[in-house]
Amino acid sequence: MAPRIPPSFHVLLSLAFALLGQIPAFADNPLVPDFGMADPHMHIFNNKAYLYTTRDADRNAKKFVMPDWHIWSSDDLINWKHELTILPTETYMGKSTQCWAPDVAAMKGKYYFYFSNGYDDTGVMVGDHPNGPFKDALGKPMLPKGLTSTWEYDATVLVDSGVPYMSFGRRQNQWKTEKESGQPIKYHIVKLKNDMISLAEKPRPIEINGDFAPTDKPDLHVHNGRYYLAAGANYAVASTIYGPYTARRSVVDDTDIYGLNQRAHGNFCAWNNQCFFVWCHFITQGAKFRESYMTYVHYRANGDMDYDRGFLDAHFKDGVGQYSATWKTIEAEWYMAAEHVEKMEKKDGGFEVAGIKNGAWIIFPHVSDVPQNAVLAFTVSAQKGGSIEVHEDRVDGPLMGVCVVPGTGGWSSYQDVSCTLSNSPGKKNLCLVFKGSVPDLLHLDSFRFTAVK
């Protein structure tokens, strides 16, 4: 039986994090500074974002000191609220500082919280809501130690067409090669039963072809029919969830200033027709203390993922979903919500918004420093053209201006077209609504604010 924690401790802890949740936290990078937020996994439930994380409790620790798990929520990825603290004493683990990476999946109205007991094993809790409370579903490990040739920890779950799958373990031993260890240390994958707390089959190793750097924490997601197995900033792609997978980004630099390397533990998540990568990064040299970050992700036609280094280099500290009229340019693919459009790779290697239909829209919230009666300049290409309506807040919000886009001579021919808005100064939520009579109205590369006329 787990050691009993005095009720007064729970009250004080709950009060502390309740107060934390009342403090507005904006999605700068890091997402929640000085908290030790690590191992983030983001999921969208009921049109709300939930972030499930661990916590590095000691900024100077030489070994991991991770005493609890945390749940955060957001309606827009801009403002984050602390929802819940989960203690190891609420599980079979008992008192512990090995509260390692969690993940969450939903099935038939229930939510399943999978947690790592250090390297040793993986457990599962169940609840009625994505923000808990959760109860230990088994009272023992779901993935017991010794189940496979790898370590049974850091599980990730993907529900694919109603069928749940779990991947776990590590690609290689951190300190030894497979030859040195004498074991075929690989990630494993297993189909789960619909109860989400038991295995439907024996776990099988995942084959990865190509150079895939040794690392822990697999993450599974699917995009446009391709299955992605990611480990930090490394990833491999397959046509079926079982693989075999082929390494795509096989070499990462541990000196990357944004921490996009093999230790960038996190996950990929899509929301409102936009894709994001959330990860953590060691910020104190030689110590086990991490912070969590977020960026946009784009997919190339061949399936390669792009972490948008242009955005990171220019606006890493700003975080996603926040803009300024003072920026030199705002790339179209940095939107936060869209309908009836697609992100498309350009010939120069960048991205643009294309496939735009009549009535399509994209939203850029939290644009600060907008001058009164601002002038917007759009960089576009078009065959026949159309128009861009600039609304405030939403599709049917106040109309601030209309920009007519003529044909530019084809998709490879870009022009700047501008319009003057009728607006008050300050922070604005911009909604661009596209109108026209052809199936693909125009391609929007970027826009910027110019001098007021």
C-alpha positions as CSV (number, residue, x, y, z in Angstrom):
1,M,0.0,0.0,0.0
2,A,1.3,3.5,-0.9
3,P,2.4,5.7,2.0
4,R,-0.4,8.0,3.2
5,I,0.3,11.7,2.7
6,P,-1.2,14.0,5.4
7,P,-4.3,15.8,4.1
8,S,-2.8,19.2,5.1
9,F,0.0,18.6,2.5
10,H,-2.6,18.0,-0.3
11,V,-4.5,21.1,0.7
12,L,-1.3,23.3,0.6
13,L,-0.2,21.8,-2.6
14,S,-3.6,22.2,-4.3
15,L,-3.8,25.8,-3.0
16,A,-0.4,26.6,-4.4
17,F,-1.2,25.4,-7.9
18,A,-4.7,26.9,-7.8
19,L,-3.0,30.2,-7.2
20,L,-0.6,29.5,-10.0
21,G,-3.5,28.7,-12.4
22,Q,-5.0,32.1,-11.7
23,I,-1.9,33.9,-13.0
24,P,-2.1,34.6,-16.7
25,A,0.6,32.7,-18.5
26,F,1.2,33.7,-22.1
27,A,2.7,31.3,-24.6
28,D,6.1,32.9,-24.8
29,N,9.0,30.4,-25.0
30,P,9.3,28.8,-22.5
31,L,5.6,28.2,-22.0
32,V,5.7,28.5,-18.2
33,P,9.1,29.9,-17.1
34,D,10.9,28.7,-14.0
35,F,8.6,25.8,-13.3
36,G,10.7,23.0,-14.5
37,M,8.1,21.9,-17.0
38,A,9.3,18.8,-18.9
39,D,8.3,15.9,-21.1
40,P,5.3,17.8,-22.5
41,H,2.5,16.0,-24.4
42,M,-0.3,18.1,-25.8
43,H,-3.7,16.8,-26.8
44,I,-6.9,18.4,-28.0
45,F,-10.1,17.2,-26.2
46,N,-13.5,18.9,-26.6
47,N,-11.8,21.7,-28.6
48,K,-9.5,22.5,-25.7
49,A,-5.8,22.0,-25.5
50,Y,-4.4,20.0,-22.6
51,L,-0.7,19.8,-21.8
52,Y,0.5,16.8,-19.7
53,T,3.9,17.3,-18.2
54,T,6.4,16.2,-15.6
55,R,8.4,18.6,-13.3
56,D,12.1,19.0,-12.7
57,A,12.0,20.1,-9.0
58,D,15.7,21.0,-8.5
59,R,17.4,23.4,-10.9
60,N,20.8,22.2,-9.8
61,A,20.2,18.4,-9.6
62,K,22.7,16.1,-11.2
63,K,20.0,13.4,-11.3
64,F,16.4,13.7,-12.2
65,V,14.2,14.9,-9.3
66,M,10.7,14.6,-10.5
67,P,8.1,14.4,-7.7
68,D,4.8,14.8,-9.6
69,W,2.9,15.2,-12.8
70,H,0.9,18.3,-14.0
71,I,-2.0,19.1,-16.3
72,W,-2.4,22.5,-18.0
73,S,-5.2,23.7,-20.3
74,S,-5.6,26.4,-22.9
75,D,-8.4,27.6,-25.2
76,D,-6.0,29.2,-27.6
77,L,-2.4,28.1,-26.9
78,I,-1.7,31.6,-25.7
79,N,-3.1,31.6,-22.1
80,W,-2.3,28.5,-20.0
81,K,-4.0,27.5,-16.8
82,H,-2.8,24.9,-14.3
83,E,-5.5,22.3,-13.8
84,L,-4.2,19.5,-11.6
85,T,-1.2,18.0,-9.8
86,I,-1.0,14.2,-9.8
87,L,1.1,12.7,-7.0
88,P,2.9,9.3,-7.2
89,T,1.2,8.3,-3.9
90,E,-2.1,8.2,-5.9
91,T,-0.6,5.3,-7.8
92,Y,1.0,1.9,-7.0
93,M,4.4,3.8,-7.1
94,G,4.0,5.3,-3.6
95,K,6.4,8.0,-2.5
96,S,8.8,8.7,-5.4
97,T,10.8,11.3,-7.3
98,Q,10.6,9.2,-10.5
99,C,7.5,10.6,-12.0
100,W,8.6,10.3,-15.6
101,A,6.9,11.1,-18.9
102,P,3.1,10.7,-19.2
103,D,0.8,10.5,-22.1
104,V,-3.0,10.6,-22.3
105,A,-5.6,9.0,-24.7
106,A,-9.4,9.0,-24.9
107,M,-11.7,6.1,-25.5
108,K,-15.5,5.9,-25.2
109,G,-15.8,9.0,-22.9
110,K,-13.0,7.9,-20.6
111,Y,-9.5,9.4,-20.4
112,Y,-6.4,7.3,-19.7
113,F,-3.3,8.8,-18.1
114,Y,-0.2,6.6,-18.8
115,F,2.8,7.4,-16.6
116,S,6.4,6.2,-16.3
117,N,7.8,4.9,-13.0
118,G,11.4,5.9,-13.9
119,Y,13.0,3.4,-16.2
120,D,11.2,0.5,-14.4
121,D,7.7,0.2,-15.7
122,T,4.5,2.0,-16.9
123,G,1.2,2.4,-15.1
124,V,-2.2,3.8,-16.1
125,M,-4.8,5.9,-14.4
126,V,-8.4,6.5,-15.6
127,G,-10.8,9.5,-15.3
128,D,-14.0,11.0,-16.6
129,H,-12.4,14.3,-17.7
130,P,-9.2,15.2,-19.5
131,N,-8.2,17.3,-16.5
132,G,-8.9,14.6,-14.0
133,P,-9.2,13.5,-11.3
134,F,-7.6,10.2,-12.2
135,K,-7.6,6.9,-10.3
136,D,-5.0,4.1,-10.6
137,A,-6.8,1.6,-12.9
138,L,-4.8,-1.5,-12.1
139,G,-2.9,-0.9,-8.8
140,K,0.1,-2.4,-10.5
141,P,2.2,-1.7,-13.7
142,M,0.5,-2.1,-17.1
143,L,3.9,-2.6,-18.7
144,P,5.9,-4.6,-16.0
145,K,9.7,-4.6,-15.9
146,G,11.2,-7.3,-18.1
147,L,8.3,-7.5,-20.5
148,T,10.6,-6.9,-23.5
149,S,14.3,-6.5,-24.2
150,T,14.0,-2.7,-23.8
151,W,12.9,-0.7,-20.7
152,E,9.2,-0.5,-20.2
153,Y,8.8,3.3,-19.8
154,D,8.0,6.5,-21.7
155,A,4.9,5.1,-23.4
156,T,3.0,7.0,-26.1
157,V,-0.5,6.1,-27.3
158,L,-2.1,6.7,-30.7
159,V,-5.7,5.8,-31.3
160,D,-5.8,5.2,-35.1
161,S,-9.2,4.7,-36.7
162,G,-10.6,3.7,-33.3
163,V,-7.8,1.2,-32.6
164,P,-5.4,2.1,-29.8
165,Y,-1.6,1.4,-30.1
166,M,1.2,2.0,-27.6
167,S,4.9,2.5,-28.3
168,F,7.5,2.6,-25.5
169,G,11.1,2.1,-24.5
170,R,14.2,3.4,-26.1
171,R,16.0,3.0,-29.4
172,Q,19.3,2.1,-27.9
173,N,20.9,2.0,-24.4
174,Q,22.1,5.5,-23.6
175,W,25.4,4.2,-22.4
176,K,26.0,1.1,-24.5
177,T,25.4,0.0,-28.1
178,E,23.3,-3.0,-28.9
179,K,26.5,-5.0,-29.5
180,E,28.0,-4.0,-26.1
181,S,24.8,-4.7,-24.2
182,G,24.1,-8.0,-26.0
183,Q,20.4,-7.1,-26.3
184,P,18.4,-5.9,-29.3
185,I,17.3,-2.8,-27.6
186,K,14.6,-1.2,-29.7
187,Y,11.3,0.6,-29.5
188,H,8.4,-1.7,-29.2
189,I,4.8,-1.3,-30.3
190,V,1.7,-3.1,-29.1
191,K,-2.0,-3.0,-29.9
192,L,-4.2,-2.4,-26.8
193,K,-7.6,-3.8,-26.0
194,N,-10.5,-1.3,-26.1
195,D,-10.4,-1.2,-22.3
196,M,-7.1,0.8,-22.8
197,I,-5.5,-0.9,-19.8
198,S,-4.5,-4.2,-21.2
199,L,-2.5,-5.5,-24.1
200,A,-4.2,-7.2,-27.1
201,E,-1.0,-8.9,-28.3
202,K,2.6,-9.4,-27.5
203,P,4.8,-6.2,-28.0
204,R,6.9,-6.4,-31.1
205,P,10.1,-4.5,-31.9
206,I,9.9,-1.6,-34.3
207,E,12.3,-1.8,-37.2
208,I,13.9,1.5,-38.2
209,N,16.0,1.7,-41.4
210,G,18.7,4.3,-41.8
211,D,20.7,6.3,-39.3
212,F,18.5,7.0,-36.2
213,A,20.4,8.5,-33.3
214,P,20.2,6.8,-29.9
215,T,17.6,8.4,-27.7
216,D,14.6,7.8,-25.5
217,K,10.9,8.6,-25.7
218,P,9.1,7.6,-28.9
219,D,6.1,9.6,-30.1
220,L,3.6,8.4,-32.7
221,H,1.3,10.4,-34.9
222,V,-0.2,10.2,-38.3
223,H,-0.5,12.8,-41.1
224,N,-1.8,12.5,-44.6
225,G,-1.7,8.7,-44.3
226,R,1.9,8.6,-43.2
227,Y,2.9,7.3,-39.7
228,Y,5.6,9.2,-37.9
229,L,7.7,7.7,-35.1
230,A,9.6,10.6,-33.5
231,A,12.3,10.7,-30.9
232,G,13.1,14.3,-30.0
233,A,13.8,16.0,-33.3
234,N,14.6,12.7,-35.0
235,Y,11.8,11.0,-36.8
236,A,11.1,8.1,-39.1
237,V,8.2,7.5,-41.5
238,A,6.2,4.4,-42.4
239,S,3.1,3.4,-44.5
240,T,1.7,1.3,-41.6
241,I,1.8,1.8,-37.9
242,Y,3.9,-1.3,-37.3
243,G,6.5,-0.2,-39.8
244,P,9.2,-0.8,-40.9
245,Y,10.1,2.9,-40.5
246,T,12.6,4.8,-42.6
247,A,14.7,7.5,-40.8
248,R,14.1,11.0,-42.3
249,R,15.9,13.4,-39.9
250,S,18.7,11.1,-38.8
251,V,21.3,13.6,-37.6
252,V,20.6,16.2,-35.0
253,D,23.0,18.6,-33.2
254,D,23.1,18.5,-29.5
255,T,24.3,22.1,-29.5
256,D,21.1,23.4,-31.2
257,I,20.3,26.6,-29.4
258,Y,16.5,25.8,-29.3
259,G,17.1,22.3,-28.0
260,L,15.8,20.6,-31.2
261,N,18.0,17.5,-30.8
262,Q,17.6,13.9,-29.8
263,R,16.6,14.9,-26.3
264,A,13.8,17.2,-27.4
265,H,11.2,15.1,-25.6
266,G,7.7,16.1,-26.7
267,N,5.0,15.5,-29.2
268,F,3.2,16.7,-32.4
269,C,-0.3,17.9,-32.2
270,A,-2.8,19.4,-34.8
271,W,-5.5,21.9,-33.9
272,N,-7.7,24.1,-36.1
273,N,-5.9,23.0,-39.3
274,Q,-2.5,24.0,-37.8
275,C,0.3,21.7,-36.6
276,F,2.6,22.2,-33.6
277,F,5.6,20.6,-31.9
278,V,6.0,21.0,-28.2
279,W,9.2,19.9,-26.6
280,C,11.5,20.4,-23.6
281,H,15.1,21.5,-23.4
282,F,17.8,21.3,-20.7
283,I,18.6,24.9,-19.7
284,T,21.2,24.5,-17.0
285,Q,24.5,23.0,-18.1
286,G,25.3,19.7,-16.3
287,A,22.0,19.7,-14.4
288,K,18.6,18.0,-14.9
289,F,16.3,21.0,-15.3
290,R,14.2,21.6,-18.3
291,E,11.7,24.1,-19.8
292,S,9.0,23.5,-22.5
293,Y,8.6,25.3,-25.8
294,M,6.3,25.3,-28.8
295,T,6.7,26.0,-32.5
296,Y,4.8,25.6,-35.8
297,V,5.3,22.4,-37.9
298,H,4.8,22.2,-41.7
299,Y,4.8,19.1,-43.9
300,R,6.5,19.0,-47.3
301,A,5.1,17.1,-50.2
302,N,7.5,14.2,-49.7
303,G,6.4,13.8,-46.0
304,D,9.4,15.6,-44.5
305,M,8.6,17.8,-41.4
306,D,9.8,21.4,-41.1
307,Y,10.2,22.9,-37.6
308,D,10.1,26.4,-39.1
309,R,13.6,27.7,-38.3
310,G,12.7,31.0,-39.8
311,F,10.0,31.5,-37.1
312,L,12.3,30.3,-34.4
313,D,15.2,32.5,-35.5
314,A,13.0,35.6,-35.7
315,H,10.4,35.0,-33.0
316,F,11.4,32.1,-30.7
317,K,10.8,34.1,-27.5
318,D,7.4,35.4,-28.7
319,G,5.9,31.9,-29.0
320,V,3.1,30.8,-31.3
321,G,0.0,32.8,-31.9
322,Q,1.3,36.2,-31.0
323,Y,2.4,38.8,-33.5
324,S,3.3,42.4,-33.9
325,A,2.5,45.0,-36.6
326,T,6.1,46.1,-36.2
327,W,7.5,42.8,-37.5
328,K,9.1,42.9,-40.9
329,T,6.8,40.2,-42.2
330,I,4.2,37.8,-40.9
331,E,4.3,34.5,-42.8
332,A,0.9,33.2,-43.9
333,E,1.7,29.7,-42.5
334,W,1.9,31.1,-39.0
335,Y,-1.9,31.3,-38.6
336,M,-3.6,29.8,-35.6
337,A,-6.8,28.7,-37.2
338,A,-8.1,28.1,-40.7
339,E,-10.7,26.5,-42.8
340,H,-10.8,25.5,-46.5
341,V,-7.1,26.2,-47.0
342,E,-3.9,24.2,-47.0
343,K,-0.2,24.9,-46.3
344,M,1.9,24.2,-49.4
345,E,5.6,24.0,-50.0
346,K,7.0,26.7,-52.3
347,K,9.7,26.2,-54.9
348,D,12.2,28.2,-52.8
349,G,11.7,25.8,-49.9
350,G,9.4,28.0,-47.9
351,F,5.6,27.6,-47.3
352,E,2.5,29.5,-48.2
353,V,-1.3,29.2,-47.8
354,A,-2.9,27.7,-50.9
355,G,-5.9,25.7,-52.0
356,I,-8.0,28.7,-51.0
357,K,-11.7,28.4,-51.7
358,N,-14.5,31.0,-51.7
359,G,-15.3,31.7,-48.1
360,A,-12.1,30.2,-46.7
361,W,-10.5,32.0,-43.8
362,I,-7.4,32.2,-41.6
363,I,-7.0,33.8,-38.2
364,F,-4.0,35.6,-36.7
365,P,-4.9,36.5,-33.0
366,H,-3.1,38.9,-30.7
367,V,-1.5,41.2,-33.3
368,S,-0.1,44.0,-31.1
369,D,1.0,47.6,-32.1
370,V,-1.6,47.9,-34.9
371,P,-1.7,51.6,-35.8
372,Q,-5.0,53.4,-36.5
373,N,-6.2,53.1,-40.1
374,A,-3.3,50.7,-40.8
375,V,-2.1,49.7,-44.3
376,L,-1.8,46.0,-44.9
377,A,0.4,44.7,-47.8
378,F,-0.2,41.1,-48.9
379,T,2.4,39.1,-51.0
380,V,0.3,36.9,-53.2
381,S,0.2,35.0,-56.5
382,A,-2.9,34.3,-58.4
383,Q,-4.2,33.2,-61.8
384,K,-7.6,35.0,-61.9
385,G,-7.5,36.5,-58.4
386,G,-10.2,37.4,-55.9
387,S,-10.3,39.5,-52.7
388,I,-9.2,39.4,-49.1
389,E,-11.6,40.7,-46.5
390,V,-10.0,41.8,-43.2
391,H,-12.3,41.2,-40.3
392,E,-11.8,41.8,-36.6
393,D,-12.0,38.8,-34.3
394,R,-14.0,36.4,-36.4
395,V,-15.4,35.5,-39.8
396,D,-18.5,37.6,-39.3
397,G,-16.7,40.2,-37.2
398,P,-16.5,43.9,-38.1
399,L,-15.1,44.5,-41.6
400,M,-12.0,46.7,-41.4
401,G,-11.1,46.6,-45.1
402,V,-11.1,44.7,-48.4
403,C,-8.0,44.1,-50.6
404,V,-8.7,43.2,-54.3
405,V,-6.2,40.7,-55.7
406,P,-5.8,40.7,-59.5
407,G,-4.2,37.9,-61.5
408,T,-0.5,38.0,-61.1
409,G,0.5,35.9,-64.1
410,G,0.5,32.5,-62.4
411,W,1.4,30.8,-59.2
412,S,5.2,31.5,-59.5
413,S,4.6,35.3,-60.0
414,Y,4.2,37.2,-56.7
415,Q,3.0,40.7,-56.3
416,D,2.3,43.0,-53.3
417,V,-1.2,44.3,-53.0
418,S,-2.3,46.6,-50.3
419,C,-5.4,48.1,-48.7
420,T,-6.1,50.7,-46.0
421,L,-8.1,49.5,-43.0
422,S,-10.6,51.4,-41.0
423,N,-9.6,50.5,-37.4
424,S,-8.8,51.8,-34.0
425,P,-5.2,51.4,-32.7
426,G,-4.0,48.6,-30.4
427,K,-4.0,44.8,-30.3
428,K,-6.2,43.1,-32.9
429,N,-7.4,39.6,-33.8
430,L,-7.2,39.5,-37.6
431,C,-9.5,37.2,-39.6
432,L,-8.7,37.1,-43.3
433,V,-11.7,35.9,-45.4
434,F,-11.2,35.0,-49.0
435,K,-13.8,35.6,-51.7
436,G,-13.8,34.7,-55.4
437,S,-15.3,32.5,-58.1
438,V,-12.5,29.9,-58.9
439,P,-11.6,26.8,-56.9
440,D,-8.1,28.0,-56.0
441,L,-8.4,31.8,-55.5
442,L,-4.8,32.8,-54.7
443,H,-1.7,31.8,-52.8
444,L,-0.8,33.9,-49.8
445,D,2.9,34.0,-49.0
446,S,2.9,36.6,-46.2
447,F,1.7,40.1,-45.2
448,R,3.0,43.1,-43.4
449,F,1.9,46.4,-42.0
450,T,3.3,49.4,-43.9
451,A,3.2,53.2,-43.3
452,V,-0.2,54.7,-42.5
453,K,-1.6,56.7,-45.5
